[in-house]
């Protein structure tokens, strides 16, 4: 049984978050948390916190064993961006796009993952 956790409107670009998400996709939860803990990327801390939330959801809401969980699905989508103006020469202005993303994580037991293949 898959258990999900979602973070909406995270203040980093989806492109940067996908780099970290690709590193931990399909790993067991313990190994994924260790890898995220030693990464220097901003997205690693955000994804680690979200993964711990998904594990807590699986343990408390569904009664699943934490040791048997694996990261079955992780994906990063674009969110609405903030637009700002920056003054330029001769009375002009340029737009600055501050990008956001939505991150979704699903954890599942390793046995269920093998049965799906």
DSSP file (Angstrom, degrees, kcal/mol; ACC not computed):
  #  RESIDUE AA STRUCTURE BP1 BP2  ACC     N-H-->O    O-->H-N    N-H-->O    O-->H-N    TCO  KAPPA ALPHA  PHI   PSI    X-CA   Y-CA   Z-CA
    1    1 A X              0   0    0      0, 0.0     2,-0.3     0, 0.0   108,-0.2   0.000 360.0 360.0 360.0 122.0    0.0    0.0    0.0
    2    2 A X        -     0   0    0    106,-0.1     2,-0.4   104,-0.1   106,-0.2  -0.589 360.0-163.3 -82.4 137.6    1.5    3.3   -1.1
    3    3 A X  E     -A  107   0A   0    104,-2.6   104,-2.7    -2,-0.3     2,-0.3  -0.982  11.8-156.6-121.7 132.4    1.5    6.2    1.2
    4    4 A X  E     -A  106   0A   0     -2,-0.4     2,-0.3   102,-0.2   102,-0.2  -0.715  16.3-170.7-113.6 158.0    2.1    9.7   -0.1
    5    5 A X  E     -A  105   0A   0    100,-2.3   100,-2.6    -2,-0.3     2,-0.4  -0.981  14.1-162.4-141.2 137.9    3.3   13.1    1.1
    6    6 A X  E     -A  104   0A   0     -2,-0.3     2,-0.5    98,-0.2    98,-0.2  -0.947  11.6-164.6-126.0 142.2    3.1   16.3   -0.9
    7    7 A X  E     -A  103   0A   0     96,-2.9    96,-2.9    -2,-0.4     2,-0.4  -0.990  16.4-162.4-122.5 121.3    4.8   19.7   -0.6
    8    8 A X  E     +     0   0A   0     -2,-0.5    94,-0.2    94,-0.2    71,-0.0  -0.820  64.8  10.5-107.9 145.1    3.3   22.4   -2.6
    9    9 A X  E    S-     0   0A   0     -2,-0.4     2,-0.2     1,-0.2    -1,-0.2   0.882  74.4-177.5  60.5  44.9    4.9   25.8   -3.6
   10   10 A X  E     -A  101   0A   0     91,-3.0     2,-1.8    -3,-0.3    91,-1.6  -0.539  32.5-120.7 -69.9 138.4    8.4   24.9   -2.6
   11   11 A X  S    S+     0   0    0     -2,-0.2     2,-0.3    89,-0.2    89,-0.2  -0.364  82.1  78.4 -86.3  59.6   10.7   27.9   -3.1
   12   12 A X  S    S-     0   0    0     -2,-1.8    -2,-0.1    89,-0.1     2,-0.1  -0.966  87.0 -89.8-153.0 160.0   13.2   26.3   -5.5
   13   13 A X     >  -     0   0    0     -2,-0.3     4,-1.8     1,-0.1     5,-0.2  -0.362  27.6-127.1 -74.7 151.7   13.1   25.6   -9.2
   14   14 A X  H  > S+     0   0    0     86,-0.4     4,-2.4     1,-0.2     5,-0.2   0.847 108.1  59.9 -65.0 -34.3   11.8   22.2  -10.4
   15   15 A X  H  > S+     0   0    0      1,-0.2     4,-1.0     2,-0.2    -1,-0.2   0.909 107.8  44.1 -61.8 -42.7   14.9   21.7  -12.5
   16   16 A X  H  > S+     0   0    0      1,-0.2     4,-0.9     2,-0.2    -1,-0.2   0.859 113.5  50.8 -71.4 -35.4   17.1   21.8   -9.3
   17   17 A X  H  X S+     0   0    0     -4,-1.8     4,-2.3     1,-0.2     3,-0.3   0.856 104.1  58.4 -70.5 -34.2   14.8   19.6   -7.3
   18   18 A X  H  X S+     0   0    0     -4,-2.4     4,-2.3     1,-0.2    -1,-0.2   0.820  97.2  61.7 -65.7 -30.5   14.7   17.0  -10.1
   19   19 A X  H  X S+     0   0    0     -4,-1.0     4,-0.7     1,-0.2    -1,-0.2   0.918 111.4  38.1 -60.2 -42.9   18.5   16.6   -9.8
   20   20 A X  H >X S+     0   0    0     -4,-0.9     4,-1.0    -3,-0.3     3,-0.6   0.874 113.2  56.4 -75.7 -38.6   18.1   15.4   -6.2
   21   21 A X  H 3X S+     0   0    0     -4,-2.3     4,-1.0     1,-0.2     3,-0.4   0.873 103.4  54.9 -62.6 -36.7   14.9   13.4   -6.8
   22   22 A X  H 3< S+     0   0    0     -4,-2.3    -1,-0.2     1,-0.2    -2,-0.2   0.787 102.7  58.0 -67.4 -26.5   16.6   11.4   -9.5
   23   23 A X  H << S+     0   0    0     -4,-0.7    -1,-0.2    -3,-0.6    -2,-0.2   0.829 114.9  33.3 -71.9 -32.0   19.4   10.4   -7.1
   24   24 A X  H >< S+     0   0    0     -4,-1.0     3,-1.8    -3,-0.4    47,-0.2   0.468  82.6 127.3-106.8  -2.5   17.1    8.8   -4.5
   25   25 A X  T 3< S+     0   0    0     -4,-1.0    47,-0.1     1,-0.3     3,-0.1  -0.356  82.8   6.6 -61.2 127.2   14.3    7.4   -6.8
   26   26 A X  T 3  S+     0   0    0     45,-1.3    -1,-0.3     1,-0.3     2,-0.1   0.375  97.1 129.7  85.8  -3.6   13.7    3.6   -6.0
   27   27 A X    <   -     0   0    0     -3,-1.8    44,-3.0     1,-0.1    -1,-0.3  -0.446  68.1 -96.9 -81.0 155.5   16.1    3.5   -3.0
   28   28 A X  B  >  -B   70   0A   0     42,-0.3     4,-2.4    -2,-0.1    42,-0.3  -0.381  40.8-111.6 -61.8 153.1   15.1    2.0    0.4
   29   29 A X  H  > S+     0   0    0     40,-1.9     4,-2.5     1,-0.2     5,-0.2   0.896 114.4  50.4 -60.3 -45.2   14.0    4.7    2.8
   30   30 A X  H  > S+     0   0    0     39,-0.3     4,-1.9     1,-0.2    -1,-0.2   0.914 113.3  45.7 -61.7 -43.1   17.0    4.4    5.2
   31   31 A X  H  > S+     0   0    0      2,-0.2     4,-2.1     1,-0.2    -1,-0.2   0.876 112.0  51.9 -68.2 -37.2   19.5    4.6    2.3
   32   32 A X  H  X S+     0   0    0     -4,-2.4     4,-2.3     2,-0.2    -2,-0.2   0.905 109.0  49.8 -65.9 -41.7   17.6    7.6    0.7
   33   33 A X  H  X S+     0   0    0     -4,-2.5     4,-2.0     1,-0.2    -1,-0.2   0.901 110.8  50.2 -64.7 -40.3   17.7    9.5    4.0
   34   34 A X  H  X S+     0   0    0     -4,-1.9     4,-1.1    -5,-0.2    -1,-0.2   0.913 111.3  48.3 -63.6 -42.0   21.4    8.9    4.4
   35   35 A X  H  < S+     0   0    0     -4,-2.1     3,-0.3     1,-0.2    -2,-0.2   0.895 113.2  47.2 -66.5 -39.0   22.1   10.1    0.9
   36   36 A X  H >< S+     0   0    0     -4,-2.3     3,-1.2     1,-0.2    -1,-0.2   0.838 105.0  60.8 -70.3 -32.3   20.0   13.2    1.3
   37   37 A X  H 3< S+     0   0    0     -4,-2.0    -1,-0.2     1,-0.2    -2,-0.2   0.809 108.7  42.5 -65.3 -29.2   21.6   14.0    4.7
   38   38 A X  T 3< S+     0   0    0     -4,-1.1     2,-0.3    -3,-0.3    -1,-0.2   0.233  90.6 107.2-104.6  13.6   25.1   14.3    3.1
   39   39 A X    <   -     0   0    0     -3,-1.2     6,-0.1     1,-0.1    -3,-0.0  -0.698  60.0-148.5 -91.5 146.0   24.1   16.2    0.0
   40   40 A X        +     0   0    0     -2,-0.3     2,-0.1     4,-0.1    -1,-0.1   0.469  62.8 109.8 -90.2  -2.8   25.0   19.9   -0.3
   41   41 A X  S  > S-     0   0    0      1,-0.1     4,-0.8    -5,-0.1     3,-0.4  -0.420  70.5-133.6 -78.1 148.4   22.0   20.9   -2.4
   42   42 A X  H  > S+     0   0    0      1,-0.2     4,-1.3     2,-0.2     3,-0.5   0.876 107.5  58.2 -64.0 -38.2   19.1   23.0   -1.0
   43   43 A X  H  > S+     0   0    0      1,-0.2     4,-2.8     2,-0.2     5,-0.3   0.780  94.3  66.6 -64.6 -27.1   16.6   20.5   -2.5
   44   44 A X  H  > S+     0   0    0     -3,-0.4     4,-2.3     1,-0.2    -1,-0.2   0.908 101.3  46.7 -63.5 -42.3   18.1   17.7   -0.5
   45   45 A X  H  X S+     0   0    0     -4,-0.8     4,-1.9    -3,-0.5    -1,-0.2   0.892 114.5  47.5 -66.2 -39.0   17.0   19.2    2.9
   46   46 A X  H  X S+     0   0    0     -4,-1.3     4,-1.9     2,-0.2    -2,-0.2   0.927 114.8  44.8 -68.0 -45.2   13.5   19.8    1.6
   47   47 A X  H  X S+     0   0    0     -4,-2.8     4,-2.6     2,-0.2    -2,-0.2   0.861 111.0  54.7 -68.9 -35.7   13.1   16.4    0.1
   48   48 A X  H  X S+     0   0    0     -4,-2.3     4,-2.3    -5,-0.3    -1,-0.2   0.922 109.1  47.5 -62.4 -43.8   14.6   14.7    3.2
   49   49 A X  H  X S+     0   0    0     -4,-1.9     4,-1.5     1,-0.2    -1,-0.2   0.890 113.3  48.2 -64.8 -39.1   12.0   16.4    5.4
   50   50 A X  H  X S+     0   0    0     -4,-1.9     4,-2.1     2,-0.2    -2,-0.2   0.877 110.1  52.0 -68.8 -37.8    9.2   15.4    3.0
   51   51 A X  H  X S+     0   0    0     -4,-2.6     4,-2.2     1,-0.2    -2,-0.2   0.897 108.0  51.2 -65.1 -40.7   10.4   11.8    2.9
   52   52 A X  H  X S+     0   0    0     -4,-2.3     4,-2.1     1,-0.2    -1,-0.2   0.854 109.0  52.4 -64.4 -33.7   10.5   11.7    6.7
   53   53 A X  H  X S+     0   0    0     -4,-1.5     4,-2.2     2,-0.2    -2,-0.2   0.899 108.5  49.6 -67.1 -40.7    6.9   13.0    6.7
   54   54 A X  H  X S+     0   0    0     -4,-2.1     4,-2.1     2,-0.2    -2,-0.2   0.885 110.6  50.3 -65.2 -38.5    5.8   10.2    4.2
   55   55 A X  H  X S+     0   0    0     -4,-2.2     4,-2.3     2,-0.2    -2,-0.2   0.906 110.4  49.6 -65.2 -41.7    7.5    7.6    6.5
   56   56 A X  H  X S+     0   0    0     -4,-2.1     4,-2.8     1,-0.2     5,-0.4   0.884 109.7  51.9 -64.7 -38.3    5.6    9.0    9.5
   57   57 A X  H  X>S+     0   0    0     -4,-2.2     4,-2.0     1,-0.2     5,-0.9   0.911 110.9  47.9 -62.0 -42.2    2.4    8.9    7.6
   58   58 A X  H  X5S+     0   0    0     -4,-2.1     6,-2.3     3,-0.2     4,-0.6   0.889 116.6  43.0 -66.2 -39.1    3.0    5.3    6.7
   59   59 A X  H  <5S+     0   0    0     -4,-2.3     4,-0.4     4,-0.2    -2,-0.2   0.934 124.4  31.4 -73.6 -46.7    3.8    4.3   10.2
   60   60 A X  H  <5S+     0   0    0     -4,-2.8    -3,-0.2    -5,-0.2    -2,-0.2   0.889 128.1  33.5 -83.9 -40.7    1.1    6.2   12.1
   61   61 A X  H  <5S+     0   0    0     -4,-2.0    -3,-0.2    -5,-0.4    -2,-0.1   0.855 133.0  23.9 -86.7 -36.1   -1.8    6.2    9.6
   62   62 A X  S  <<S-     0   0    0     -5,-0.9    -3,-0.2    -4,-0.6    -2,-0.1   0.570  94.0-127.3-108.8 -12.4   -1.4    2.8    7.9
   63   63 A X        +     0   0    0     -4,-0.4    -4,-0.2    -5,-0.4     2,-0.1   0.788  50.3 160.2  71.8  28.1    0.6    0.9   10.5
   64   64 A X        -     0   0    0     -6,-2.3     2,-0.4    -9,-0.1    -1,-0.2  -0.477  47.1-104.9 -82.8 155.1    3.4   -0.2    8.1
   65   65 A X    >   -     0   0    0      1,-0.1     3,-1.0    -2,-0.1     4,-0.2  -0.671  21.8-147.2 -80.5 127.6    6.8   -1.3    9.2
   66   66 A X  G >  S+     0   0    0     -2,-0.4     3,-1.3     1,-0.2   -37,-0.2   0.834  94.1  60.9 -65.2 -34.1    9.4    1.4    8.6
   67   67 A X  G 3  S+     0   0    0      1,-0.3    -1,-0.2   -38,-0.1   -37,-0.1   0.710 103.5  50.7 -69.1 -19.7   12.2   -1.0    7.9
   68   68 A X  G <  S+     0   0    0     -3,-1.0    42,-2.5   -40,-0.1    -1,-0.3   0.355  86.7 112.0 -99.2   5.5   10.4   -2.5    4.9
   69   69 A X  E <   - C   0 109A   0     -3,-1.3   -40,-1.9    40,-0.2   -39,-0.3  -0.550  40.7-177.9 -85.8 144.9    9.6    0.9    3.2
   70   70 A X  E     -BC  28 108A   0     38,-3.0    38,-2.5   -42,-0.3     2,-1.1  -0.958  38.7-103.3-134.5 155.0   11.1    2.0   -0.1
   71   71 A X  E     + C   0 107A   0    -44,-3.0   -45,-1.3    -2,-0.3    36,-0.2  -0.668  44.9 170.5 -79.0  99.5   10.8    5.1   -2.1
   72   72 A X  E     +     0   0A   0     34,-1.3     2,-0.4    -2,-1.1    -1,-0.2   0.885  61.1  14.9 -83.9 -39.2    8.5    3.9   -4.9
   73   73 A X  E     + C   0 106A   0     33,-1.9    33,-3.1   -48,-0.0     2,-0.3  -0.999  56.7 165.0-141.4 135.5    7.6    7.2   -6.6
   74   74 A X  E     + C   0 105A   0     -2,-0.4     2,-0.3    31,-0.2    31,-0.2  -0.943  12.0 164.0-146.1 127.9    9.0   10.7   -6.5
   75   75 A X  E     - C   0 104A   0     29,-2.1    29,-2.5    -2,-0.3     2,-0.5  -0.993  23.8-147.0-145.3 155.2    8.2   13.5   -9.0
   76   76 A X  E     - C   0 103A   0     -2,-0.3     2,-0.3    27,-0.2    27,-0.2  -0.980  16.9-173.4-125.4 124.2    8.6   17.2   -9.2
   77   77 A X  E     - C   0 102A   0     25,-2.8    25,-2.6    -2,-0.5     2,-0.1  -0.789  30.5 -99.7-114.0 158.0    6.1   19.5  -11.0
   78   78 A X  E     - C   0 101A   0     -2,-0.3     2,-0.3    23,-0.2    23,-0.3  -0.465  35.2-161.4 -71.9 148.3    6.2   23.2  -11.8
   79   79 A X  E     - C   0 100A   0     21,-1.7    21,-0.6    -2,-0.1   -65,-0.1  -0.783  40.6 -67.8-119.9 167.8    4.2   25.5   -9.6
   80   80 A X  E     -     0   0A   0     -2,-0.3     2,-0.2    19,-0.1    -1,-0.1  -0.337  57.2-133.8 -58.3 136.4    3.1   29.1  -10.3
   81   81 A X  E     -     0   0A   0     18,-0.1     2,-0.4    19,-0.0    18,-0.2  -0.592   6.6-122.9 -93.4 152.4    6.1   31.4  -10.5
   82   82 A X  E     - C   0  98A   0     16,-2.8    16,-3.2    -2,-0.2     2,-0.5  -0.761  24.9-152.5 -87.1 139.6    6.5   34.8   -8.9
   83   83 A X  E     + C   0  97A   0     -2,-0.4     2,-0.3    14,-0.2    14,-0.2  -0.962  16.1 177.6-116.3 135.3    7.2   37.6  -11.3
   84   84 A X  E     - C   0  96A   0     12,-2.6    12,-3.1    -2,-0.5     2,-0.4  -0.899  23.3-126.1-129.2 157.6    9.2   40.7  -10.3
   85   85 A X  E     - C   0  95A   0     -2,-0.3     2,-0.4    10,-0.2    10,-0.2  -0.852  15.9-163.1-105.9 142.4   10.4   43.8  -12.2
   86   86 A X  E     - C   0  94A   0      8,-2.6     8,-2.5    -2,-0.4     2,-0.1  -0.993  24.5-120.4-123.3 128.8   13.9   45.0  -12.2
   87   87 A X  E     - C   0  93A   0     -2,-0.4     6,-0.2     6,-0.2     2,-0.2  -0.439  34.9-176.5 -69.4 137.1   14.7   48.5  -13.3
   88   88 A X    >   -     0   0    0      4,-2.5     3,-0.7     1,-0.2     4,-0.2  -0.653  34.7 -63.0-123.8-178.2   17.1   48.8  -16.3
   89   89 A X  G >  S+     0   0    0      1,-0.2     3,-1.2    -2,-0.2    -1,-0.2  -0.264 110.9  20.3 -69.1 153.5   18.7   51.6  -18.2
   90   90 A X  G 3  S-     0   0    0      1,-0.3    -1,-0.2     2,-0.0     3,-0.1   0.797 132.1 -59.8  61.2  34.6   16.7   54.3  -20.1
   91   91 A X  G <  S+     0   0    0     -3,-0.7    -1,-0.3     1,-0.2    -2,-0.2   0.599 102.1 130.8  77.0  11.3   13.4   53.7  -18.2
   92   92 A X    <   -     0   0    0     -3,-1.2    -4,-2.5    -4,-0.2     2,-0.3  -0.344  40.6-151.9 -89.2 174.5   13.1   50.0  -19.2
   93   93 A X  E     - C   0  87A   0     -6,-0.2     2,-0.3    -2,-0.1    -6,-0.2  -0.996   2.8-151.6-147.4 146.2   12.4   47.0  -17.0
   94   94 A X  E     - C   0  86A   0     -8,-2.5    -8,-2.6    -2,-0.3     2,-0.3  -0.887  22.3-120.5-114.3 149.0   13.1   43.3  -17.1
   95   95 A X  E     - C   0  85A   0     -2,-0.3     2,-0.5   -10,-0.2   -10,-0.2  -0.686  17.4-157.0 -86.2 140.6   11.1   40.6  -15.6
   96   96 A X  E     - C   0  84A   0    -12,-3.1   -12,-2.6    -2,-0.3     2,-0.6  -0.984   9.3-151.3-113.5 127.6   12.6   38.3  -13.0
   97   97 A X  E     - C   0  83A   0     -2,-0.5     2,-0.8   -14,-0.2   -14,-0.2  -0.887   5.2-163.6-103.6 116.8   10.9   34.9  -12.7
   98   98 A X  E     - C   0  82A   0    -16,-3.2   -16,-2.8    -2,-0.6     2,-0.1  -0.879  22.0-146.9-100.5 108.7   11.1   33.3   -9.2
   99   99 A X  E     -     0   0A   0     -2,-0.8     2,-0.3   -18,-0.2   -18,-0.1  -0.422  17.3-172.8 -86.1 150.0   10.2   29.7   -9.8
  100  100 A X  E     - C   0  79A   0    -21,-0.6   -21,-1.7   -89,-0.2   -86,-0.4  -0.816   4.8-159.6-128.6 168.4    8.4   27.3   -7.5
  101  101 A X  E     -AC  10  78A   0    -91,-1.6   -91,-3.0    -2,-0.3     2,-0.4  -0.986  17.3-131.5-149.1 159.6    7.7   23.6   -7.6
  102  102 A X  E     - C   0  77A   0    -25,-2.6   -25,-2.8    -2,-0.3     2,-0.4  -0.952  24.2-160.3-108.6 131.8    5.4   20.9   -6.2
  103  103 A X  E     -AC   7  76A   0    -96,-2.9   -96,-2.9    -2,-0.4     2,-0.4  -0.959   6.5-171.9-117.5 130.9    7.1   17.7   -4.8
  104  104 A X  E     -AC   6  75A   0    -29,-2.5   -29,-2.1    -2,-0.4     2,-0.4  -0.984   2.2-175.4-124.1 131.0    5.3   14.4   -4.4
  105  105 A X  E     -AC   5  74A   0   -100,-2.6  -100,-2.3    -2,-0.4     2,-0.4  -0.985   4.2-171.0-125.8 135.3    6.7   11.4   -2.7
  106  106 A X  E     -AC   4  73A   0    -33,-3.1   -33,-1.9    -2,-0.4   -34,-1.3  -0.996   4.7-164.3-123.8 130.8    5.2    7.9   -2.3
  107  107 A X  E     +AC   3  71A   0   -104,-2.7  -104,-2.6    -2,-0.4     2,-0.3  -0.883  12.4 175.2-110.5 147.7    6.7    5.2   -0.1
  108  108 A X  E     - C   0  70A   0    -38,-2.5   -38,-3.0    -2,-0.4  -106,-0.1  -0.953  37.4 -89.6-145.5 159.1    5.7    1.6   -0.4
  109  109 A X  E  >  - C   0  69A   0     -2,-0.3     4,-1.6   -40,-0.2   -40,-0.2  -0.435  34.9-123.5 -71.1 150.2    6.7   -1.7    1.1
  110  110 A X  H  > S+     0   0    0    -42,-2.5     4,-1.7     1,-0.2     5,-0.1   0.838 110.0  57.0 -64.7 -33.0    9.5   -3.6   -0.7
  111  111 A X  H  > S+     0   0    0    -43,-0.2     4,-1.8     1,-0.2    -1,-0.2   0.918 106.2  48.6 -65.0 -43.8    7.3   -6.7   -1.1
  112  112 A X  H  > S+     0   0    0      1,-0.2     4,-1.4     2,-0.2    -1,-0.2   0.859 108.1  55.5 -63.2 -35.0    4.5   -4.7   -2.9
  113  113 A X  H  X S+     0   0    0     -4,-1.6     4,-0.9     1,-0.2    -1,-0.2   0.887 107.3  49.1 -66.4 -38.5    7.1   -3.2   -5.2
  114  114 A X  H  < S+     0   0    0     -4,-1.7     3,-0.4     1,-0.2    -1,-0.2   0.869 108.1  54.1 -68.7 -35.8    8.3   -6.6   -6.3
  115  115 A X  H  < S+     0   0    0     -4,-1.8    -1,-0.2     1,-0.2    -2,-0.2   0.815 102.4  58.0 -68.4 -29.4    4.8   -7.8   -7.0
  116  116 A X  H  <        0   0    0     -4,-1.4    -1,-0.2     1,-0.3    -2,-0.2   0.793 360.0 360.0 -71.4 -27.5    4.2   -4.9   -9.3
  117  117 A X     <        0   0    0     -4,-0.9    -1,-0.3    -3,-0.4    -2,-0.2   0.485 360.0 360.0 -73.4 360.0    7.1   -5.8  -11.6
